[in-house]
Amino acid sequence: MTTQEGARERLARFRETLDSDVEAALICRPEHLLYLGNFYPLPNSLNLHGSGYLLIERDGPCTLFTDNWLAGDAVETPPQDSSPADLVLSATWYDCVRPAVPRGAVVAQLVNETLEKKKISRLAAETAFLPRQAAACVDSVVDCEPILLKMRERKYPDEIEVIRAGVRTAEAVHRASRELLEPGLREIDYYGQLVAQATSEAGVPFVMMCDLASGERAAGGGGAPGERTIEEGDLVIHDIFPYVRGYRGDITNTLVAGGNPSNEQTELFELVAASLDRAEALLKPGTPASAFSEAIIDTFASAGEELVHHAGHAIGLGHPEAPELVLESDRTIESGMVLTLEPGVYGKPTGGIRLEHDYLITDDGFERLSNHELSLA
């Protein structure tokens, strides 16, 4: 997970952005509770549906609110050593003695009571995510989500380390894919075998997000694994973007079931690989985000093919993160961003081909974070 030191740095930077008339900020979007508060319920636990809020006072403490299953009974110290919160308050929703009450409502009520007690009248919050019950006593709320989204574009060192863990988990899937892919397997059964390999690498429960699609499904660009049986000669897109400790890696390769690519498949693979190389050569601070699409489109045009989706995007807490590498972007890339490049060609009788690597933009270029093999067999 991210570190206490990293979260404290982000909290301090966020506090500096608050308007002078804002008394406090109330954070409730799950991604930002992790980003600023290291609050991260495991996605495979009963606490996935727990509630959390982070109250950041301009000149006062930082308080984490949650329920008793996540924080135990009401406590005065953070439940985890990595939390930057000065105080943790919890509301009881179920104690195995009395019937449960609505889990989110009791935490929201505790937050509102605290705001009222502190006489906070002007609040910053992610307005698209804030339940009215949590801030019913407040006179006015200003939206702080644009500030947080901008902050997220350039990654802190602790975030980069967690992204690396996601990339390593995805690489484990790609290593296993060459051993496990066989004609006659259903996509969903193949997926199950790959998850076992990835879980061992991750070392924690995680969410195996992916496009894993074969044949005509790959020709349409991908999708979640289904009940389709993989056939000899099918192209199988493996776009693996696991959600590990709250962040994602995102890397892709395409294999041929049976391991014997046709001449057409080989030519298409070489075209997509060439477009990836051409786009990768542009990775440095100051490059327009639109330039990556232009490079891939030009490469594809030489073979009569089209780019039907973005050239890539930033990765981190969400998908896609800004800046998106699209033709109409007015952004330039900056040092500290983590980006993917993912050219693809689709609509072929045996499927589609997509390739993808992840990159950390550095002061003088880039570091490629992913090292999985790109090949059809």
C-alpha positions in Angstrom: 0.0 0.0 0.0 1.1 3.6 -0.2 3.0 5.0 2.8 2.2 7.3 5.7 4.9 9.7 4.5 3.5 9.9 1.0 -0.1 10.4 2.3 1.1 13.2 4.6 2.9 14.9 1.6 -0.3 14.7 -0.4 -2.4 16.0 2.5 -0.1 19.0 3.0 -0.2 19.8 -0.7 -4.0 19.5 -0.8 -4.4 21.8 2.2 -2.4 24.4 0.4 -4.9 24.4 -2.5 -8.0 25.2 -0.3 -9.5 28.7 -0.8 -9.1 31.0 2.2 -12.8 30.9 3.0 -13.0 27.1 3.2 -12.8 25.9 6.7 -12.3 22.2 6.0 -12.5 19.5 3.3 -14.5 16.3 3.5 -13.2 13.5 1.3 -15.5 10.6 0.6 -14.6 9.1 -2.9 -12.8 5.7 -2.2 -9.9 6.5 -4.5 -9.2 9.7 -2.7 -9.5 8.1 0.8 -6.6 5.9 -0.3 -4.8 8.8 -1.9 -4.9 11.1 1.1 -5.7 8.8 4.0 -4.3 5.3 3.2 -7.8 4.1 3.8 -8.3 0.9 1.7 -10.8 -1.9 2.5 -9.6 -5.1 0.8 -11.8 -5.7 -2.3 -12.3 -9.3 -1.3 -13.5 -8.7 2.2 -16.8 -8.0 3.8 -15.5 -4.5 4.5 -15.6 -3.6 0.8 -19.0 -2.0 1.4 -17.9 -0.1 4.5 -18.0 3.7 4.6 -15.2 6.1 5.0 -14.7 9.9 5.2 -11.6 12.0 5.8 -12.2 15.4 7.4 -9.3 17.7 6.7 -9.5 20.9 8.8 -7.5 23.9 7.5 -6.0 24.7 10.9 -7.0 21.6 12.8 -6.6 17.8 12.9 -7.3 15.3 10.1 -10.0 12.9 11.2 -10.9 9.5 9.6 -14.5 8.4 10.0 -15.6 4.8 9.4 -17.6 2.0 10.9 -16.8 -0.4 13.7 -16.0 -3.3 11.4 -13.3 -1.3 9.7 -11.9 0.5 12.8 -13.0 -1.6 15.8 -14.9 0.3 18.5 -14.5 4.1 18.6 -10.7 4.7 19.0 -8.4 7.7 19.4 -5.5 6.3 17.3 -5.5 5.2 13.7 -6.2 1.5 13.1 -3.2 1.1 10.8 0.3 2.4 11.3 0.3 3.8 7.7 -2.7 6.1 8.3 -1.8 9.8 8.4 -5.0 10.7 10.3 -4.7 12.3 13.7 -7.9 10.8 15.0 -10.2 7.9 14.0 -13.9 7.9 14.9 -16.1 5.0 14.2 -19.9 4.4 14.3 -21.3 1.0 15.2 -23.6 -0.6 12.5 -23.5 -4.2 13.6 -22.0 -5.8 16.8 -23.5 -9.3 16.5 -25.7 -8.6 19.5 -28.2 -6.1 18.2 -29.7 -6.1 14.7 -27.6 -4.3 12.0 -28.5 -0.7 11.1 -27.8 0.9 7.7 -24.0 0.8 7.5 -23.4 4.0 5.5 -26.1 6.0 7.3 -24.6 5.7 10.8 -21.2 6.9 9.5 -22.7 9.8 7.6 -24.6 10.8 10.7 -21.4 10.8 12.8 -19.7 13.0 10.2 -22.6 15.5 10.2 -22.7 15.6 14.0 -19.0 16.4 14.0 -19.3 19.1 11.4 -22.1 20.7 13.4 -20.1 20.5 16.6 -17.1 22.1 15.0 -19.4 24.8 13.5 -18.0 24.3 10.0 -20.2 26.2 7.5 -18.2 26.3 4.3 -16.8 22.9 3.1 -14.8 21.6 0.2 -15.9 18.1 -1.0 -16.2 15.9 -4.1 -19.7 17.1 -4.8 -20.6 14.3 -7.2 -19.9 11.7 -4.4 -21.0 13.5 -1.2 -24.1 12.1 0.5 -26.3 14.9 1.7 -26.7 13.3 5.1 -23.0 13.6 5.7 -23.0 17.4 5.4 -26.6 18.4 6.0 -25.6 21.1 8.5 -23.2 22.9 6.2 -24.2 26.1 4.6 -22.2 25.8 1.4 -20.0 23.2 -0.4 -17.4 23.8 -3.1 -16.1 21.1 -5.4 -12.5 20.0 -4.7 -12.5 17.0 -7.1 -10.8 18.9 -10.0 -7.9 19.7 -7.6 -7.5 16.1 -6.6 -7.7 14.9 -10.2 -5.0 17.3 -11.2 -2.8 16.3 -8.2 -3.1 12.6 -9.2 -1.5 13.2 -12.7 2.0 13.2 -11.3 2.7 10.3 -9.1 4.5 10.3 -5.8 7.3 7.7 -5.2 5.1 5.5 -3.0 2.4 5.4 -5.7 4.9 4.4 -8.3 6.0 1.4 -6.1 2.4 0.2 -5.8 1.9 0.6 -9.6 5.0 -1.5 -10.0 3.4 -4.2 -7.9 0.4 -4.2 -10.2 2.6 -4.4 -13.2 4.5 -7.4 -11.7 1.1 -9.1 -11.1 0.1 -8.6 -14.7 3.5 -9.8 -15.9 2.9 -13.1 -14.0 -0.3 -13.5 -16.0 1.5 -13.0 -19.2 4.2 -15.5 -18.3 1.6 -18.1 -17.4 -0.4 -17.5 -20.6 2.1 -19.2 -22.8 2.0 -22.3 -20.7 -1.7 -22.4 -20.1 -3.3 -21.3 -23.4 -4.7 -24.3 -25.3 -7.4 -24.7 -28.0 -10.5 -26.2 -26.5 -10.5 -24.2 -23.2 -13.3 -21.9 -22.4 -12.2 -18.3 -21.9 -13.5 -18.3 -18.3 -11.7 -21.5 -17.4 -8.5 -20.2 -18.8 -9.0 -17.0 -16.8 -9.4 -19.0 -13.6 -6.0 -20.7 -14.2 -4.4 -17.3 -14.8 -5.9 -15.8 -11.7 -4.2 -18.5 -9.6 -0.8 -17.5 -10.9 -1.4 -13.8 -10.4 -2.6 -14.2 -6.9 0.6 -15.9 -5.9 2.6 -13.0 -7.4 0.4 -10.3 -5.8 0.6 -11.8 -2.3 -2.7 -10.2 -1.4 -6.3 -10.5 -2.5 -6.9 -8.3 -5.5 -9.3 -7.8 -8.4 -8.3 -9.4 -11.7 -9.5 -6.8 -14.1 -8.9 -7.6 -17.8 -9.9 -7.9 -21.4 -9.5 -11.6 -22.2 -11.2 -12.3 -25.5 -10.6 -14.8 -28.4 -11.6 -15.1 -32.0 -14.5 -13.0 -33.1 -14.7 -11.4 -29.6 -11.1 -10.2 -30.0 -12.0 -8.9 -33.4 -14.4 -6.6 -31.6 -11.7 -5.2 -29.4 -11.9 -7.5 -26.4 -14.1 -7.8 -23.3 -14.3 -9.8 -20.1 -13.7 -13.6 -20.4 -16.9 -15.5 -21.3 -18.0 -19.0 -22.1 -16.6 -19.0 -25.7 -14.4 -22.0 -26.4 -11.0 -20.9 -27.7 -10.2 -22.5 -31.1 -7.0 -23.4 -32.9 -5.6 -20.3 -34.6 -7.6 -17.8 -32.7 -6.0 -14.5 -31.7 -6.5 -14.1 -28.0 -6.1 -10.6 -26.5 -4.7 -10.5 -23.0 -5.1 -7.0 -21.7 -4.4 -7.4 -18.0 -5.0 -4.5 -15.6 -5.2 -6.0 -12.1 -6.3 -3.8 -9.2 -3.6 -4.4 -6.5 -3.6 -2.4 -3.3 -5.8 0.2 -4.9 -3.6 0.9 -8.0 -3.4 -0.8 -11.4 -0.9 -2.0 -13.8 -2.1 -2.3 -17.4 -0.2 -4.3 -20.0 -1.2 -6.3 -23.1 0.0 -9.0 -25.4 -1.9 -11.1 -28.0 -1.3 -14.8 -28.5 -2.3 -17.3 -31.1 -4.0 -20.4 -29.7 -2.0 -23.4 -30.8 1.1 -21.3 -31.3 1.2 -21.3 -35.1 0.5 -17.8 -36.4 -0.5 -17.3 -40.0 1.4 -15.0 -42.3 -1.5 -12.4 -42.0 -1.4 -12.6 -38.2 2.4 -12.1 -38.2 2.2 -9.1 -40.5 -0.5 -7.5 -38.4 1.5 -8.2 -35.2 4.6 -6.6 -36.8 2.5 -3.5 -37.8 1.2 -3.0 -34.3 4.6 -3.6 -32.8 6.1 -1.0 -35.1 3.5 1.5 -34.1 4.2 0.9 -30.5 7.9 1.5 -31.1 7.2 4.7 -33.0 5.0 6.1 -30.2 7.4 5.0 -27.5 10.2 7.1 -29.1 8.1 10.2 -28.3 7.9 9.6 -24.6 9.5 12.6 -22.9 8.3 15.7 -21.0 6.8 18.3 -23.3 5.4 15.9 -26.0 1.8 16.8 -26.9 -0.6 14.0 -25.8 -2.0 14.1 -29.4 1.3 13.1 -30.9 1.0 9.5 -29.9 -2.2 9.0 -31.7 -0.8 10.7 -34.8 2.3 8.4 -34.8 0.2 5.3 -34.5 -2.4 6.5 -37.1 0.4 7.3 -39.6 2.0 3.8 -39.1 -1.4 2.0 -39.5 -2.3 4.1 -42.6 0.8 2.7 -44.4 -0.9 -0.7 -44.3 -4.5 0.5 -44.8 -5.4 0.0 -41.1 -7.1 2.3 -38.6 -6.7 3.2 -34.9 -10.2 2.8 -33.5 -9.5 3.8 -29.9 -7.0 5.9 -27.9 -3.3 5.6 -28.2 -3.0 5.2 -24.5 -3.7 7.0 -21.2 -2.3 7.6 -17.7 -2.8 4.9 -15.1 -3.0 4.9 -11.3 -6.2 4.9 -9.1 -8.7 4.9 -12.0 -9.2 4.2 -15.7 -8.4 6.0 -17.7 -6.5 8.7 -15.8 -5.6 12.0 -17.4 -4.0 12.8 -19.7 -5.7 10.6 -22.2 -3.5 10.2 -25.3 -6.1 11.2 -27.9 -6.1 13.3 -31.0 -8.1 16.3 -29.6 -6.1 16.6 -26.4 -4.5 20.0 -25.7 -2.2 18.5 -23.0 1.5 17.8 -22.9 3.0 14.9 -20.9 5.1 15.7 -17.8 7.8 14.1 -15.7 6.2 11.9 -13.0 3.3 10.7 -15.1 2.7 7.0 -15.6 1.4 6.2 -19.0 0.4 3.3 -21.2 0.7 3.0 -24.9 -1.7 0.4 -26.4 -2.1 0.3 -30.2 -4.5 -2.3 -31.7 -5.9 -3.6 -34.9 -9.2 -5.4 -35.0 -11.9 -6.8 -37.2 -9.9 -9.7 -38.6 -11.3 -13.2 -39.3 -9.2 -14.7 -36.5 -9.6 -11.8 -34.1 -7.6 -8.6 -33.2 -4.2 -7.7 -31.9 -3.4 -5.2 -29.2 0.0 -4.6 -27.5 0.8 -2.5 -24.5 3.5 -1.3 -22.1 3.6 0.9 -19.1 6.0 3.8 -18.7 7.2 6.3 -16.0 8.0 9.6 -17.6 11.3 10.9 -16.2 13.0 14.3 -16.5 14.9 13.2 -19.6 12.7 10.5 -21.1 11.1 7.4 -19.7 11.5 4.2 -17.8 9.6 1.3 -19.1 7.9 -0.4 -16.1 6.7 -3.5 -17.9 9.0 -6.2 -19.3 6.5 -8.9 -20.5 7.3 -10.6 -23.8 5.4 -9.3 -26.8 4.9 -12.1 -29.3 2.2 -14.2 -30.9 3.6 -17.5 -29.5 
